[in-house]
């Protein structure tokens, strides 16, 4: 694995650990934000590893997924698109504290993000 890929993976893992900690502490908007950060960095790791290109400084997960050259299913791509929309909105307290403030509101989203994370990691580890 390339050195730059490993750098992205380490920062992705730190963000995922933070997301999990915040989720367990019922800081749901922040947990979703850091989960999106982790997925973003995994997608950038994949791009580095599989294309030799430097990732763009963007945050749209579906665009990063495309640039990674990984073959996502339609369902996975839909989840990435949904996460990406939330990733933008969750920065605003009036939205975050109403729409993403309980476990019931974010649990399925968090679980879907965790599954995507595992899938991307699997692709990187099985290279």
Secondary structure by P-SEA (a helix, b strand, c coil): ccaaaaaaaaaaaaaaaaaaaaaaacaaaaaaaaaaaaaaaaaaaaaaacccccccccccaaaaaaaacccccaaaaaaaaaaaaaaaacccaaaaacccccccccaaaaaaaaaaaaaaaaaaaac
